[in-house]
């Protein structure tokens, strides 16, 4: 059973469960689900935007660049035979 089939089965189960609700309760549920989806979308947009912005540091750009360059480590090993080619 694929993911789409499981989701459809789950949704069908909820629909059967909700068939017994009154029209007012169903409308209230729709309203709450809509608000939930809007909240989820807003949170996703907000978290995406938080990933961007200015980098805040007391160091100057030159100090940061120098620190990055000095922290580089090379673990590359070259065989002597390959160097001759």
N, CA, C and O atoms as CSV, one atom per row, in Angstrom:
chain,resi,resn,atom,element,x,y,z
A,1,UNK,N,N,0.857,-1.185,0.000
A,1,UNK,CA,C,0.000,0.000,0.000
A,1,UNK,C,C,0.892,1.235,0.000
A,1,UNK,O,O,1.745,1.393,0.873
A,2,UNK,N,N,0.690,2.109,-0.987
A,2,UNK,CA,C,1.518,3.303,-1.104
A,2,UNK,C,C,1.071,4.410,-0.164
A,2,UNK,O,O,0.016,4.329,0.464
A,3,UNK,N,N,1.890,5.436,-0.082
A,3,UNK,CA,C,1.600,6.566,0.795
A,3,UNK,C,C,0.290,7.247,0.417
A,3,UNK,O,O,-0.492,7.619,1.292
A,4,UNK,N,N,0.047,7.413,-0.882
A,4,UNK,CA,C,-1.180,8.064,-1.341
A,4,UNK,C,C,-2.403,7.250,-0.932
A,4,UNK,O,O,-3.425,7.812,-0.538
A,5,UNK,N,N,-2.296,5.919,-1.025
A,5,UNK,CA,C,-3.424,5.059,-0.650
A,5,UNK,C,C,-3.683,5.127,0.850
A,5,UNK,O,O,-4.836,5.132,1.283
A,6,UNK,N,N,-2.617,5.179,1.644
A,6,UNK,CA,C,-2.773,5.280,3.101
A,6,UNK,C,C,-3.435,6.597,3.459
A,6,UNK,O,O,-4.340,6.631,4.292
A,7,UNK,N,N,-2.987,7.698,2.827
A,7,UNK,CA,C,-3.574,9.004,3.095
A,7,UNK,C,C,-5.051,9.026,2.721
A,7,UNK,O,O,-5.872,9.571,3.458
A,8,UNK,N,N,-5.391,8.431,1.573
A,8,UNK,CA,C,-6.788,8.389,1.138
A,8,UNK,C,C,-7.625,7.585,2.123
A,8,UNK,O,O,-8.733,7.992,2.472
A,9,UNK,N,N,-7.111,6.457,2.571
A,9,UNK,CA,C,-7.822,5.627,3.545
A,9,UNK,C,C,-8.021,6.382,4.846
A,9,UNK,O,O,-9.096,6.323,5.444
A,10,UNK,N,N,-7.006,7.081,5.282
A,10,UNK,CA,C,-7.090,7.862,6.513
A,10,UNK,C,C,-8.143,8.956,6.384
A,10,UNK,O,O,-8.962,9.152,7.282
A,11,UNK,N,N,-8.112,9.660,5.271
A,11,UNK,CA,C,-9.079,10.740,5.039
A,11,UNK,C,C,-10.498,10.175,4.970
A,11,UNK,O,O,-11.424,10.750,5.542
A,12,UNK,N,N,-10.671,9.062,4.278
A,12,UNK,CA,C,-11.996,8.438,4.194
A,12,UNK,C,C,-12.503,8.049,5.581
A,12,UNK,O,O,-13.691,8.181,5.876
A,13,UNK,N,N,-11.603,7.575,6.419
A,13,UNK,CA,C,-11.981,7.229,7.793
A,13,UNK,C,C,-12.457,8.443,8.573
A,13,UNK,O,O,-13.444,8.373,9.304
A,14,UNK,N,N,-11.750,9.560,8.414
A,14,UNK,CA,C,-12.170,10.798,9.084
A,14,UNK,C,C,-13.528,11.271,8.560
A,14,UNK,O,O,-14.369,11.719,9.340
A,15,UNK,N,N,-13.746,11.176,7.254
A,15,UNK,CA,C,-15.017,11.615,6.670
A,15,UNK,C,C,-16.170,10.796,7.243
A,15,UNK,O,O,-17.213,11.349,7.592
A,16,UNK,N,N,-15.986,9.488,7.340
A,16,UNK,CA,C,-17.029,8.639,7.918
A,16,UNK,C,C,-17.301,9.017,9.371
A,16,UNK,O,O,-18.451,9.043,9.809
A,17,UNK,N,N,-16.246,9.307,10.108
A,17,UNK,CA,C,-16.384,9.702,11.506
A,17,UNK,C,C,-17.133,11.033,11.625
A,17,UNK,O,O,-17.949,11.217,12.529
A,18,UNK,N,N,-16.847,11.952,10.707
A,18,UNK,CA,C,-17.428,13.292,10.774
A,18,UNK,C,C,-18.843,13.367,10.204
A,18,UNK,O,O,-19.536,14.364,10.407
A,19,UNK,N,N,-19.281,12.331,9.497
A,19,UNK,CA,C,-20.631,12.319,8.934
A,19,UNK,C,C,-21.704,12.493,10.001
A,19,UNK,O,O,-22.791,12.996,9.716
A,20,UNK,N,N,-21.406,12.082,11.218
A,20,UNK,CA,C,-22.392,12.154,12.296
A,20,UNK,C,C,-22.481,13.536,12.939
A,20,UNK,O,O,-23.374,13.780,13.750
A,21,UNK,N,N,-21.575,14.436,12.591
A,21,UNK,CA,C,-21.603,15.784,13.172
A,21,UNK,C,C,-22.724,16.618,12.560
A,21,UNK,O,O,-23.164,16.383,11.435
A,22,UNK,N,N,-23.164,17.590,13.333
A,22,UNK,CA,C,-24.174,18.514,12.813
A,22,UNK,C,C,-23.515,19.463,11.819
A,22,UNK,O,O,-22.290,19.570,11.765
A,23,UNK,N,N,-24.336,20.142,11.040
A,23,UNK,CA,C,-23.821,21.094,10.055
A,23,UNK,C,C,-23.017,22.200,10.734
A,23,UNK,O,O,-21.974,22.613,10.226
A,24,UNK,N,N,-23.490,22.671,11.862
A,24,UNK,CA,C,-22.797,23.727,12.609
A,24,UNK,C,C,-21.420,23.251,13.060
A,24,UNK,O,O,-20.434,23.978,12.944
A,25,UNK,N,N,-21.362,22.032,13.572
A,25,UNK,CA,C,-20.079,21.489,14.019
A,25,UNK,C,C,-19.122,21.288,12.850
A,25,UNK,O,O,-17.923,21.535,12.976
A,26,UNK,N,N,-19.648,20.844,11.717
A,26,UNK,CA,C,-18.811,20.659,10.534
A,26,UNK,C,C,-18.240,21.994,10.074
A,26,UNK,O,O,-17.059,22.078,9.735
A,27,UNK,N,N,-19.064,23.037,10.059
A,27,UNK,CA,C,-18.592,24.365,9.654
A,27,UNK,C,C,-17.540,24.889,10.631
A,27,UNK,O,O,-16.564,25.512,10.216
A,28,UNK,N,N,-17.734,24.640,11.915
A,28,UNK,CA,C,-16.765,25.046,12.924
A,28,UNK,C,C,-15.437,24.312,12.704
A,28,UNK,O,O,-14.364,24.906,12.814
A,29,UNK,N,N,-15.523,23.032,12.395
A,29,UNK,CA,C,-14.326,22.237,12.123
A,29,UNK,C,C,-13.596,22.755,10.891
A,29,UNK,O,O,-12.371,22.868,10.896
A,30,UNK,N,N,-14.342,23.070,9.839
A,30,UNK,CA,C,-13.739,23.628,8.618
A,30,UNK,C,C,-13.011,24.927,8.939
A,30,UNK,O,O,-11.901,25.157,8.459
A,31,UNK,N,N,-13.628,25.764,9.742
A,31,UNK,CA,C,-13.024,27.040,10.117
A,31,UNK,C,C,-11.713,26.823,10.879
A,31,UNK,O,O,-10.716,27.498,10.623
A,32,UNK,N,N,-11.730,25.879,11.811
A,32,UNK,CA,C,-10.530,25.615,12.606
A,32,UNK,C,C,-9.423,24.981,11.762
A,32,UNK,O,O,-8.247,25.299,11.940
A,33,UNK,N,N,-9.792,24.090,10.848
A,33,UNK,CA,C,-8.795,23.496,9.963
A,33,UNK,C,C,-8.175,24.545,9.046
A,33,UNK,O,O,-6.969,24.530,8.802
A,34,UNK,N,N,-9.000,25.449,8.544
A,34,UNK,CA,C,-8.508,26.529,7.688
A,34,UNK,C,C,-7.521,27.406,8.450
A,34,UNK,O,O,-6.464,27.757,7.928
A,35,UNK,N,N,-7.866,27.754,9.676
A,35,UNK,CA,C,-6.975,28.579,10.501
A,35,UNK,C,C,-5.667,27.838,10.773
A,35,UNK,O,O,-4.598,28.449,10.793
A,36,UNK,N,N,-5.751,26.541,10.979
A,36,UNK,CA,C,-4.558,25.733,11.225
A,36,UNK,C,C,-3.633,25.723,10.008
A,36,UNK,O,O,-2.417,25.853,10.146
A,37,UNK,N,N,-4.208,25.569,8.833
A,37,UNK,CA,C,-3.406,25.562,7.605
A,37,UNK,C,C,-2.759,26.916,7.396
A,37,UNK,O,O,-1.588,26.988,7.023
A,38,UNK,N,N,-3.497,27.991,7.629
A,38,UNK,CA,C,-2.942,29.339,7.465
A,38,UNK,C,C,-1.788,29.558,8.440
A,38,UNK,O,O,-0.784,30.173,8.080
A,39,UNK,N,N,-1.922,29.062,9.670
A,39,UNK,CA,C,-0.871,29.192,10.672
A,39,UNK,C,C,0.370,28.422,10.226
A,39,UNK,O,O,1.491,28.916,10.341
A,40,UNK,N,N,0.158,27.206,9.716
A,40,UNK,CA,C,1.282,26.397,9.235
A,40,UNK,C,C,2.020,27.098,8.104
A,40,UNK,O,O,3.251,27.115,8.082
A,41,UNK,N,N,1.276,27.676,7.164
A,41,UNK,CA,C,1.901,28.363,6.029
A,41,UNK,C,C,2.666,29.592,6.491
A,41,UNK,O,O,3.756,29.874,5.993
A,42,UNK,N,N,2.100,30.318,7.437
A,42,UNK,CA,C,2.767,31.513,7.961
A,42,UNK,C,C,4.050,31.127,8.676
A,42,UNK,O,O,5.072,31.797,8.527
A,43,UNK,N,N,4.004,30.053,9.452
A,43,UNK,CA,C,5.193,29.599,10.177
A,43,UNK,C,C,6.291,29.170,9.206
A,43,UNK,O,O,7.465,29.460,9.438
A,44,UNK,N,N,5.925,28.484,8.124
A,44,UNK,CA,C,6.923,28.058,7.142
A,44,UNK,C,C,7.568,29.261,6.465
A,44,UNK,O,O,8.785,29.291,6.280
A,45,UNK,N,N,6.764,30.250,6.097
A,45,UNK,CA,C,7.310,31.443,5.458
A,45,UNK,C,C,8.225,32.182,6.430
A,45,UNK,O,O,9.292,32.662,6.048
A,46,UNK,N,N,7.804,32.267,7.675
A,46,UNK,CA,C,8.578,32.972,8.684
A,46,UNK,C,C,9.916,32.288,8.938
A,46,UNK,O,O,10.947,32.954,9.025
A,47,UNK,N,N,9.904,30.957,9.060
A,47,UNK,CA,C,11.155,30.245,9.317
A,47,UNK,C,C,12.097,30.350,8.129
A,47,UNK,O,O,13.314,30.392,8.312
A,48,UNK,N,N,11.558,30.393,6.914
A,48,UNK,CA,C,12.389,30.557,5.729
A,48,UNK,C,C,13.065,31.929,5.748
A,48,UNK,O,O,14.257,32.042,5.463
A,49,UNK,N,N,12.311,32.954,6.079
A,49,UNK,CA,C,12.861,34.306,6.096
A,49,UNK,C,C,13.902,34.469,7.202
A,49,UNK,O,O,14.832,35.263,7.058
A,50,UNK,N,N,13.761,33.732,8.299
A,50,UNK,CA,C,14.720,33.827,9.394
A,50,UNK,C,C,16.088,33.281,8.998
A,50,UNK,O,O,17.093,33.589,9.639
A,51,UNK,N,N,16.125,32.472,7.947
A,51,UNK,CA,C,17.383,31.887,7.509
A,51,UNK,C,C,18.285,32.933,6.844
A,51,UNK,O,O,19.472,32.682,6.639
A,52,UNK,N,N,17.742,34.074,6.514
A,52,UNK,CA,C,18.501,35.111,5.837
A,52,UNK,C,C,18.635,36.326,6.738
A,52,UNK,O,O,17.852,36.518,7.668
A,53,UNK,N,N,19.619,37.129,6.453
A,53,UNK,CA,C,19.773,38.350,7.220
A,53,UNK,C,C,21.237,38.692,7.386
A,53,UNK,O,O,22.119,38.010,6.864
A,54,UNK,N,N,21.469,39.733,8.103
A,54,UNK,CA,C,22.825,40.207,8.309
A,54,UNK,C,C,23.546,39.341,9.332
A,54,UNK,O,O,22.959,38.898,10.319
A,55,UNK,N,N,24.820,39.110,9.079
A,55,UNK,CA,C,25.671,38.392,10.012
A,55,UNK,C,C,26.167,39.407,11.017
A,55,UNK,O,O,26.735,40.429,10.634
A,56,UNK,N,N,25.967,39.146,12.281
A,56,UNK,CA,C,26.331,40.097,13.326
A,56,UNK,C,C,27.571,39.600,14.050
A,56,UNK,O,O,27.558,38.531,14.660
A,57,UNK,N,N,28.640,40.381,13.979
A,57,UNK,CA,C,29.879,40.013,14.650
A,57,UNK,C,C,30.641,41.280,15.013
A,57,UNK,O,O,30.610,42.262,14.272
A,58,UNK,N,N,31.319,41.257,16.145
A,58,UNK,CA,C,32.125,42.431,16.513
A,58,UNK,C,C,33.409,42.524,15.696
A,58,UNK,O,O,34.069,43.563,15.698
A,59,UNK,N,N,33.773,41.438,14.992
A,59,UNK,CA,C,34.996,41.421,14.192
A,59,UNK,C,C,34.770,42.114,12.853
A,59,UNK,O,O,33.656,42.159,12.330
A,60,UNK,N,N,35.862,42.650,12.317
A,60,UNK,CA,C,35.773,43.273,10.996
A,60,UNK,C,C,35.769,42.178,9.933
A,60,UNK,O,O,36.126,41.034,10.211
A,61,UNK,N,N,35.369,42.531,8.732
A,61,UNK,CA,C,35.333,41.568,7.629
A,61,UNK,C,C,36.725,40.996,7.383
A,61,UNK,O,O,36.867,39.802,7.118
A,62,UNK,N,N,37.749,41.836,7.468
A,62,UNK,CA,C,39.121,41.370,7.238
A,62,UNK,C,C,39.541,40.360,8.294
A,62,UNK,O,O,40.209,39.376,7.978
A,63,UNK,N,N,39.153,40.596,9.551
A,63,UNK,CA,C,39.491,39.654,10.625
A,63,UNK,C,C,38.803,38.304,10.414
A,63,UNK,O,O,39.405,37.255,10.639
A,64,UNK,N,N,37.557,38.334,9.987
A,64,UNK,CA,C,36.808,37.099,9.744
A,64,UNK,C,C,37.422,36.324,8.589
A,64,UNK,O,O,37.576,35.105,8.670
A,65,UNK,N,N,37.776,37.025,7.510
A,65,UNK,CA,C,38.404,36.382,6.354
A,65,UNK,C,C,39.728,35.742,6.754
A,65,UNK,O,O,40.008,34.602,6.382
A,66,UNK,N,N,40.531,36.465,7.502
A,66,UNK,CA,C,41.826,35.940,7.949
A,66,UNK,C,C,41.637,34.715,8.844
A,66,UNK,O,O,42.392,33.748,8.744
A,67,UNK,N,N,40.640,34.757,9.707
A,67,UNK,CA,C,40.352,33.623,10.600
A,67,UNK,C,C,39.946,32.383,9.790
A,67,UNK,O,O,40.364,31.267,10.098
A,68,UNK,N,N,39.145,32.588,8.775
A,68,UNK,CA,C,38.713,31.467,7.925
A,68,UNK,C,C,39.909,30.890,7.179
A,68,UNK,O,O,40.084,29.673,7.130
A,69,UNK,N,N,40.719,31.743,6.608
A,69,UNK,CA,C,41.899,31.269,5.857
A,69,UNK,C,C,42.862,30.508,6.766
A,69,UNK,O,O,43.424,29.491,6.359
A,70,UNK,N,N,43.053,30.989,7.982
A,70,UNK,CA,C,43.985,30.334,8.914
A,70,UNK,C,C,43.438,29.016,9.448
A,70,UNK,O,O,44.209,28.165,9.894
A,71,UNK,N,N,42.154,28.839,9.411
A,71,UNK,CA,C,41.569,27.614,9.957
A,71,UNK,C,C,41.460,26.494,8.924
A,71,UNK,O,O,41.069,25.378,9.265
A,72,UNK,N,N,41.792,26.773,7.694
A,72,UNK,CA,C,41.717,25.755,6.642
A,72,UNK,C,C,42.748,24.660,6.880
A,72,UNK,O,O,43.889,24.916,7.264
A,73,UNK,N,N,42.306,23.437,6.640
A,73,UNK,CA,C,43.178,22.281,6.815
A,73,UNK,C,C,43.113,21.448,5.549
A,73,UNK,O,O,42.035,21.173,5.023
A,74,UNK,N,N,44.273,21.055,5.072
A,74,UNK,CA,C,44.316,20.213,3.882
A,74,UNK,C,C,44.768,18.817,4.295
A,74,UNK,O,O,45.825,18.653,4.906
A,75,UNK,N,N,43.970,17.821,3.962
A,75,UNK,CA,C,44.321,16.434,4.273
A,75,UNK,C,C,44.637,15.653,3.001
A,75,UNK,O,O,44.720,14.425,3.023
A,76,UNK,N,N,44.810,16.354,1.924
A,76,UNK,CA,C,45.060,15.722,0.630
A,76,UNK,C,C,46.468,15.139,0.601
A,76,UNK,O,O,47.435,15.813,0.956
A,77,UNK,N,N,46.574,13.904,0.183
A,77,UNK,CA,C,47.870,13.245,0.063
A,77,UNK,C,C,48.086,12.868,-1.392
A,77,UNK,O,O,47.215,12.260,-2.013
A,78,UNK,N,N,49.233,13.220,-1.934
A,78,UNK,CA,C,49.540,12.941,-3.331
A,78,UNK,C,C,50.636,11.883,-3.367
A,78,UNK,O,O,51.675,12.033,-2.723
A,79,UNK,N,N,50.403,10.825,-4.115
A,79,UNK,CA,C,51.412,9.781,-4.295
A,79,UNK,C,C,52.539,10.308,-5.161
A,79,UNK,O,O,52.305,11.102,-6.072
A,80,UNK,N,N,53.752,9.874,-4.887
A,80,UNK,CA,C,54.907,10.296,-5.675
A,80,UNK,C,C,54.798,9.840,-7.118
A,80,UNK,O,O,55.221,10.559,-8.024
A,81,UNK,N,N,54.238,8.655,-7.351
A,81,UNK,CA,C,54.089,8.149,-8.712
A,81,UNK,C,C,53.171,9.026,-9.551
A,81,UNK,O,O,53.436,9.252,-10.732
A,82,UNK,N,N,52.112,9.513,-8.960
A,82,UNK,CA,C,51.173,10.366,-9.685
A,82,UNK,C,C,51.796,11.715,-10.020
A,82,UNK,O,O,51.452,12.327,-11.031
A,83,UNK,N,N,52.697,12.171,-9.188
A,83,UNK,CA,C,53.344,13.453,-9.454
A,83,UNK,C,C,54.252,13.387,-10.678
A,83,UNK,O,O,54.411,14.388,-11.377
A,84,UNK,N,N,54.852,12.226,-10.951
A,84,UNK,CA,C,55.767,12.060,-12.084
A,84,UNK,C,C,55.030,12.139,-13.407
A,84,UNK,O,O,55.609,12.553,-14.411
A,85,UNK,N,N,53.743,11.741,-13.426
A,85,UNK,CA,C,52.968,11.741,-14.658
A,85,UNK,C,C,52.666,13.140,-15.019
A,85,UNK,O,O,52.015,13.389,-16.033
